Amino acid sequence: MYGCEAWTISKQIQNKLEATEMWFLGRMLRIPWTTKKTNERVLNEANKRRSLVRIIRKRQATFLGHVMRR
C-alpha cells in the first residue's frame, strides 16, 4: 500500500482490490480455490468485513489534509 495516497481508484481497480483481499482471506483460512464458497461465507468465517478500499480512502483523505495545510 506504499504510495496509495496518490492512486486513482476506478471501479475496475476497486473490484481488483476487493478480489485480491478475498483471495488473501481465502489463503489465510486455507480454503481451496476450487471450493464453492461465496465471498460472504468467507468473510463470516474470518469474522471480517471488506476493509482494504476503506483503508486506502482513509489514507487518501489524510494525505489530502496534509496537502491542503501547506
DSSP file (Angstrom, degrees, kcal/mol; ACC not computed):
  #  RESIDUE AA STRUCTURE BP1 BP2  ACC     N-H-->O    O-->H-N    N-H-->O    O-->H-N    TCO  KAPPA ALPHA  PHI   PSI    X-CA   Y-CA   Z-CA
    1    1 A M    >         0   0    0      0, 0.0     3,-2.2     0, 0.0     2,-0.2   0.000 360.0 360.0 360.0   8.9    0.0    0.0    0.0
    2    2 A Y  T 3   +     0   0    0      1,-0.3     0, 0.0     2,-0.1     0, 0.0  -0.442 360.0  10.0 -61.9 124.6    3.0    2.2   -0.2
    3    3 A G  T >  S+     0   0    0     -2,-0.2     3,-1.7     1,-0.0    -1,-0.3   0.578  82.6 136.2  84.0  10.7    2.0    5.3   -2.2
    4    4 A C  G X   +     0   0    0     -3,-2.2     3,-1.1     1,-0.3    -2,-0.1   0.697  58.1  76.2 -65.6 -16.1   -1.7    4.5   -2.1
    5    5 A E  G 3  S+     0   0    0      1,-0.3    -1,-0.3    -4,-0.2    -3,-0.1   0.793  98.1  44.5 -63.6 -26.5   -2.4    8.1   -1.3
    6    6 A A  G <  S+     0   0    0     -3,-1.7    -1,-0.3     2,-0.1    -2,-0.2   0.417  88.7 115.2 -99.4   0.2   -1.7    9.1   -4.9
    7    7 A W    <   -     0   0    0     -3,-1.1     2,-0.6    -4,-0.3    -4,-0.0  -0.398  59.7-140.3 -70.9 146.3   -3.6    6.2   -6.5
    8    8 A T        -     0   0    0     -2,-0.1     2,-0.9     2,-0.0     5,-0.1  -0.954  19.9-152.0-101.4 119.0   -6.7    7.0   -8.6
    9    9 A I        -     0   0    0     -2,-0.6     2,-0.1     4,-0.1    -2,-0.0  -0.814  16.4-178.8-101.9 105.6   -9.2    4.3   -7.8
   10   10 A S     >  -     0   0    0     -2,-0.9     4,-2.5     1,-0.1     5,-0.2  -0.389  45.5 -99.4 -87.8 174.8  -11.6    3.5  -10.6
   11   11 A K  H  > S+     0   0    0      1,-0.2     4,-2.3     2,-0.2     5,-0.2   0.882 124.4  52.9 -63.6 -38.0  -14.4    0.9  -10.3
   12   12 A Q  H  > S+     0   0    0      2,-0.2     4,-1.9     1,-0.2    -1,-0.2   0.918 111.2  44.9 -64.8 -44.2  -12.2   -1.6  -12.1
   13   13 A I  H  > S+     0   0    0      2,-0.2     4,-2.5     1,-0.2    -2,-0.2   0.885 111.2  54.2 -67.3 -38.3   -9.3   -1.2   -9.8
   14   14 A Q  H  X S+     0   0    0     -4,-2.5     4,-2.4     1,-0.2    -2,-0.2   0.915 108.1  49.7 -62.1 -42.3  -11.7   -1.3   -6.8
   15   15 A N  H  X S+     0   0    0     -4,-2.3     4,-2.2     1,-0.2    -1,-0.2   0.897 111.3  49.0 -62.7 -40.0  -13.0   -4.6   -8.0
   16   16 A K  H  X S+     0   0    0     -4,-1.9     4,-2.3     2,-0.2    -2,-0.2   0.890 110.6  50.6 -67.1 -39.1   -9.5   -6.0   -8.4
   17   17 A L  H  X S+     0   0    0     -4,-2.5     4,-2.4     2,-0.2    -2,-0.2   0.910 111.6  47.7 -63.5 -42.3   -8.5   -4.8   -4.9
   18   18 A E  H  X S+     0   0    0     -4,-2.4     4,-2.2     2,-0.2    -2,-0.2   0.886 111.4  50.5 -67.0 -38.3  -11.6   -6.4   -3.4
   19   19 A A  H  X S+     0   0    0     -4,-2.2     4,-2.2     2,-0.2    -2,-0.2   0.897 111.1  49.3 -65.1 -39.6  -10.9   -9.7   -5.3
   20   20 A T  H  X S+     0   0    0     -4,-2.3     4,-2.5     2,-0.2    -2,-0.2   0.903 109.1  52.3 -65.6 -41.2   -7.3   -9.6   -4.0
   21   21 A E  H  X S+     0   0    0     -4,-2.4     4,-2.2     1,-0.2    -2,-0.2   0.915 110.7  47.6 -60.3 -43.0   -8.5   -9.1   -0.5
   22   22 A M  H  X S+     0   0    0     -4,-2.2     4,-2.5     2,-0.2    -1,-0.2   0.875 109.8  53.2 -66.2 -37.0  -10.8  -12.1   -0.8
   23   23 A W  H  X S+     0   0    0     -4,-2.2     4,-2.3     2,-0.2    -2,-0.2   0.923 108.8  49.6 -63.4 -43.7   -8.0  -14.2   -2.2
   24   24 A F  H  X S+     0   0    0     -4,-2.5     4,-2.5     2,-0.2    -2,-0.2   0.924 111.4  48.9 -60.5 -44.8   -5.8  -13.3    0.8
   25   25 A L  H  X S+     0   0    0     -4,-2.2     4,-2.2     1,-0.2    -1,-0.2   0.913 110.5  50.8 -62.2 -42.3   -8.5  -14.2    3.2
   26   26 A G  H  <>S+     0   0    0     -4,-2.5     5,-2.9     1,-0.2     4,-0.3   0.896 111.3  48.2 -61.9 -40.0   -9.1  -17.5    1.5
   27   27 A R  H ><5S+     0   0    0     -4,-2.3     3,-0.8     3,-0.2    -2,-0.2   0.901 110.8  50.5 -67.4 -41.0   -5.4  -18.3    1.6
   28   28 A M  H 3<5S+     0   0    0     -4,-2.5    -2,-0.2     1,-0.2    -1,-0.2   0.856 114.0  44.6 -66.1 -34.1   -5.2  -17.4    5.3
   29   29 A L  T 3<5S-     0   0    0     -4,-2.2    -1,-0.2    -5,-0.2    -2,-0.2   0.457 112.2-123.4 -87.1  -0.7   -8.2  -19.6    6.1
   30   30 A R  T < 5 +     0   0    0     -3,-0.8    -3,-0.2    -4,-0.3    -4,-0.1   0.904  52.5 160.2  58.2  45.7   -6.7  -22.4    3.8
   31   31 A I      < -     0   0    0     -5,-2.9    -1,-0.2    -6,-0.1    -2,-0.1  -0.875  41.0-123.7 -95.8 120.3   -9.8  -22.5    1.7
   32   32 A P    >   -     0   0    0      0, 0.0     3,-1.4     0, 0.0    -5,-0.0  -0.316  13.6-126.4 -62.9 147.3   -9.0  -24.2   -1.7
   33   33 A W  T 3  S+     0   0    0      1,-0.3     4,-0.1     3,-0.1    -6,-0.0   0.700 108.8  62.7 -69.2 -17.1   -9.9  -22.1   -4.7
   34   34 A T  T 3  S+     0   0    0      2,-0.1    -1,-0.3     0, 0.0     2,-0.2   0.623  79.8 103.6 -81.5 -12.8  -11.9  -25.0   -6.1
   35   35 A T  S <  S-     0   0    0     -3,-1.4     2,-1.5     1,-0.1    -4,-0.0  -0.507  76.6-128.9 -70.9 133.9  -14.3  -24.8   -3.1
   36   36 A K        +     0   0    0     -2,-0.2     2,-0.4     2,-0.0    -1,-0.1  -0.657  52.8 143.3 -87.5  86.9  -17.6  -23.2   -4.0
   37   37 A K        -     0   0    0     -2,-1.5     2,-0.1    -4,-0.1    -2,-0.0  -0.980  45.7-126.1-125.4 139.6  -17.9  -20.6   -1.2
   38   38 A T     >  -     0   0    0     -2,-0.4     4,-1.9     1,-0.1     5,-0.2  -0.368  26.1-112.7 -76.8 162.2  -19.4  -17.2   -1.6
   39   39 A N  H  > S+     0   0    0      1,-0.2     4,-2.6     2,-0.2     5,-0.2   0.868 118.0  56.7 -61.5 -36.0  -17.4  -14.1   -0.5
   40   40 A E  H  > S+     0   0    0      1,-0.2     4,-2.4     2,-0.2    -1,-0.2   0.899 105.8  49.7 -64.2 -40.3  -20.0  -13.5    2.3
   41   41 A R  H  > S+     0   0    0      2,-0.2     4,-2.3     1,-0.2    -1,-0.2   0.896 111.2  49.1 -65.5 -39.2  -19.3  -17.0    3.7
   42   42 A V  H  X S+     0   0    0     -4,-1.9     4,-1.8     2,-0.2    -2,-0.2   0.920 111.7  48.9 -65.0 -43.4  -15.6  -16.4    3.6
   43   43 A L  H  X>S+     0   0    0     -4,-2.6     5,-2.2     1,-0.2     4,-0.7   0.890 111.1  50.5 -63.4 -39.2  -16.0  -13.1    5.4
   44   44 A N  H ><5S+     0   0    0     -4,-2.4     3,-0.6     1,-0.2    -1,-0.2   0.903 109.0  51.1 -65.2 -40.9  -18.2  -14.7    8.0
   45   45 A E  H 3<5S+     0   0    0     -4,-2.3    -1,-0.2     1,-0.2    -2,-0.2   0.862 114.8  43.3 -63.3 -35.0  -15.7  -17.4    8.7
   46   46 A A  H 3<5S-     0   0    0     -4,-1.8    -1,-0.2    -5,-0.2    -2,-0.2   0.533 104.7-130.6 -86.5  -6.9  -12.9  -14.8    9.1
   47   47 A N  T <<5 +     0   0    0     -4,-0.7     2,-0.3    -3,-0.6    -3,-0.2   0.923  67.2 123.6  53.4  46.8  -15.2  -12.5   11.2
   48   48 A K      < -     0   0    0     -5,-2.2     2,-0.3    -6,-0.1    -1,-0.2  -0.819  53.6-144.3-129.5 166.5  -14.1   -9.7    9.0
   49   49 A R        -     0   0    0     -2,-0.3     2,-0.3    -3,-0.1    -9,-0.0  -0.877  45.5 -84.5-121.8 161.4  -15.6   -7.0    6.7
   50   50 A R        +     0   0    0     -2,-0.3   -32,-0.1     1,-0.2     4,-0.0  -0.509  62.0 152.7 -64.7 129.1  -14.2   -5.7    3.5
   51   51 A S     >  +     0   0    0     -2,-0.3     4,-2.6     3,-0.1     5,-0.2   0.546  38.2  89.9-137.4 -13.3  -11.8   -3.1    4.6
   52   52 A L  H  > S+     0   0    0      1,-0.2     4,-2.1     2,-0.2     5,-0.2   0.931  95.5  42.0 -61.2 -49.0   -8.9   -2.6    2.1
   53   53 A V  H  > S+     0   0    0      1,-0.2     4,-2.5     2,-0.2    -1,-0.2   0.881 114.2  53.3 -66.4 -37.1  -10.6    0.0   -0.1
   54   54 A R  H  > S+     0   0    0      2,-0.2     4,-2.0     1,-0.2    -1,-0.2   0.898 109.2  49.1 -63.5 -40.3  -11.9    1.8    3.0
   55   55 A I  H  X S+     0   0    0     -4,-2.6     4,-2.3     2,-0.2    -2,-0.2   0.909 111.0  49.6 -65.2 -42.2   -8.4    2.0    4.5
   56   56 A I  H  X S+     0   0    0     -4,-2.1     4,-2.3    -5,-0.2    -2,-0.2   0.927 110.5  49.9 -63.7 -44.2   -7.0    3.3    1.2
   57   57 A R  H  X S+     0   0    0     -4,-2.5     4,-2.2     1,-0.2    -1,-0.2   0.888 110.1  51.3 -61.1 -38.9   -9.7    6.0    1.1
   58   58 A K  H  X S+     0   0    0     -4,-2.0     4,-2.3     2,-0.2    -1,-0.2   0.914 110.3  48.3 -64.7 -42.8   -8.9    7.0    4.6
   59   59 A R  H  X S+     0   0    0     -4,-2.3     4,-2.4     1,-0.2    -2,-0.2   0.877 110.5  52.2 -65.2 -36.7   -5.2    7.3    3.9
   60   60 A Q  H  X S+     0   0    0     -4,-2.3     4,-2.4     2,-0.2    -2,-0.2   0.908 109.7  48.7 -65.4 -40.6   -6.0    9.4    0.8
   61   61 A A  H  X S+     0   0    0     -4,-2.2     4,-1.9     2,-0.2    -2,-0.2   0.901 111.5  49.6 -66.1 -40.2   -8.2   11.7    2.9
   62   62 A T  H  X S+     0   0    0     -4,-2.3     4,-1.8     2,-0.2    -2,-0.2   0.918 111.4  49.1 -62.8 -43.5   -5.4   12.1    5.5
   63   63 A F  H  X S+     0   0    0     -4,-2.4     4,-2.3     1,-0.2    -2,-0.2   0.898 108.0  53.9 -63.3 -40.8   -2.9   12.9    2.8
   64   64 A L  H  X S+     0   0    0     -4,-2.4     4,-2.7     1,-0.2    -1,-0.2   0.885 105.7  54.4 -61.5 -37.6   -5.2   15.5    1.2
   65   65 A G  H  X S+     0   0    0     -4,-1.9     4,-1.5     1,-0.2    -1,-0.2   0.905 108.2  48.7 -61.3 -41.5   -5.5   17.1    4.6
   66   66 A H  H  X S+     0   0    0     -4,-1.8     4,-0.8     1,-0.2    -2,-0.2   0.908 112.7  47.9 -64.6 -41.2   -1.7   17.4    4.8
   67   67 A V  H >< S+     0   0    0     -4,-2.3     3,-0.8     1,-0.2    -2,-0.2   0.902 109.7  52.3 -66.5 -41.6   -1.5   18.8    1.3
   68   68 A M  H 3< S+     0   0    0     -4,-2.7    -1,-0.2     1,-0.2    -2,-0.2   0.805 102.7  59.5 -67.4 -28.7   -4.3   21.4    2.0
   69   69 A R  H 3<        0   0    0     -4,-1.5    -1,-0.2     1,-0.3    -2,-0.2   0.749 360.0 360.0 -71.9 -22.6   -2.5   22.7    5.1
   70   70 A R    <<        0   0    0     -4,-0.8    -1,-0.3    -3,-0.8    -2,-0.2   0.513 360.0 360.0 -69.4 360.0    0.6   23.6    3.0
